Amino acid sequence: LPVLVRGNVQAQGFIAALQAEPAVAGIAISEDAVGRRNAAWFRDLKRPGGASAPMEMKSVSANFFAQYRVAATAGRLFDPRQDREDDGVPLVLNAIAARHLGFAEPAAALGHILLFKGFDNKVTEKRVIGIAPELRFQSLREPPRAIAYELWTAGSVLSVRATASLAAVEAAVRAAWPRYFPEAII
């Protein structure tokens, strides 16, 4: 999208219009699509009194993993029935991130509190609720990295799941776009 979703009436209207389409099964919000890394940002996560590790942060909506049909390798992933959008506490790690934080097994990270310094330089606590499989946000030529996922809907990438043909979804997107983003090229 040409704008960030959170707090933007046009983006939220566009999403609502698409969700009303029979060809659309669901929509997830993120900063990047799986398979593409355009919006990478890194933070050090730290175990209280323990290891600190730099990792790539991925901000996603509560239904992100469900839209991609990704299952947890341990614990649970974000779930819109349990998690509140933009909740700053729950955190999902991949196995690489858990190991970088000093956990012998990724599942050992479940329930642990990690310290996180935000853009405002305030330190907050996040609780690990699950371990996600390695999703590729980079080239297949690059090794997978430590990734932490947080709930944050300020991204501008929509992942749309179709119930029918992709052509029907594309037609719905093309029809709705000019109503919400008349000055932006699709």
N, C-alpha and C positions, 0 to 999 in steps of 0.2 A: 504494500500500500504506500501511497505517497505521504502518509502521516502515521504517527504512533497510535495504537488502538486505545489505550487507557485514557479516559477523559476526553476523547474526541467523538463528538456527536455524529459526524459523517462516517467515520470508521465503524462505530457501533451500529448505525443505521444500515450500512452496507452488509455487515455480518448478519443482522436480523433479517434483511431482505433475502440473503442467500439461504439462511436456515429455514425460511418459509418455503423454499423450492422443494418439490418432491424428489428431485434428482440429487439433493444434497443430504448426506447422512450425518454430517457433523463438520465442525470447523475448529481447529486448534490455532492458538496464537503463539508465535515464538519470535526470536530475533533473527533466526536463521533457519533455513530449511535443511533437513537432513540431506547430506551430500554436498552442502555448500557452506563455506565459512566466509561470510562477508562482515559479520559483526562480532568479532572475537574480542573478549575482554577477560582479564585475568585478575585474580585476587589470591592472597595468601589466606588459607584456612588453617586454624590452629586448634589443637587439642589443649584444653586448659592444663597447664603444667606439663605439656608434652610437645610432640612434634608439630612443626608448621610446614605447610607444603603449598607451593603455587599451583593453581589449577585454572583451567578455562571455565568460566561461568556461562551457563546457558539459562536464559530466562524463558519460561514456558507457561502456558495456561494449564489449569488443572486437568484438562482432558487431553493434553498433548500425547502422552504415552498410549492412551486408549485409542486415539485417532490413528496412530501408527501401528496399533495392535502389538505393542511391545509389552512383554511380561517381565516382572522383576526376577532377578536371579536370587535375591534374598529380600526379606521384608516385603514392603509394598511400594508401588509407585504412586504418584499423585492421582487422585480420584476426585472428580467433581462432587460425588456424593458424600465425601468425607472432608475434603479440603476446601478452604475459602480462597478465592482468587486473591492474589497479591499478599497472602499471608507470609510474613517474613520469617517464620520459624521453621517449617518443614524443609528438609533438604534431601535430595537424592544424589548419590554418588555413583560413579562407575567403579569397577573393581580396581582399576589403576589408581584412582584417587584415594580409595580406602587404604591401599598398600602404601602409597606415598605418605599418608598420615600416620603410618606405623602400625596398622592393624595387620596381624599375621594372616588372617582370613578376612575377606571382604565383609562377611556376615557379622564379624565381631564389631564392626562400626555401628550396627543398628542400636538406636536409642542413645548414642553418645551425643553430647553437646559439643559443637565446634564454634569457635570464635571467628567472627567475620567482620571485617572493616568495610563499611559501605562507602559510597561516593562522598558522603558528608564527613568522612573520617571517624564516625561513631562506631564503636565496637558493639556488635549485637551477637546474640546467641542463636544458633540454628541447631535443630535436632535432626539427626540422620534417621530417616524412616525407611529407606530402601536402597537397594543396589540395582542399578540398571545395567543391561548388557552394553557392550561397546557399540555405540552408534557413531557412524562416520560423518563428521562435519568437515572433513578435509579430503584431500586426494588419497587414493588408494596407494600412492607412492610414499605417503607419510605414515609413520606408526601412529596408532591410536594414542591419545593423550588423556591425562587426568581431567575429568570433567565433573563439575558439580551443577546440579539443576536446582533452580529456585522458582517459586511461583511469582510471576511478574508478567502482567499483561500489557506492558508498554512497548512490546515489539511491534513490528510492522509486517511480519510475514504470516500469511494465513495458509494452513494446510487443510485442504478441503477433501473430504472423503465422499465419494459418489455412491449412490444407491443404484444408479443406472449407468448409461453410457457417459463417458467423459465428454462427449460432444454436447450432451444436454446440460452438463455442469458449465462447460465453457460458454454455451449460449446464455445461461442464467447470469454468469459473471459479466459478459459483454453487455447484456441488457441493463443490469443494475449499475454498472460502473459510472456512466455519464450522469446519473441522478445524484450521486454522492461525491464524485470527483470530476466535475466538468472541465476543470483546467488541467487535469493530469492525463498523460498518455498511459494507456493500460499496458 
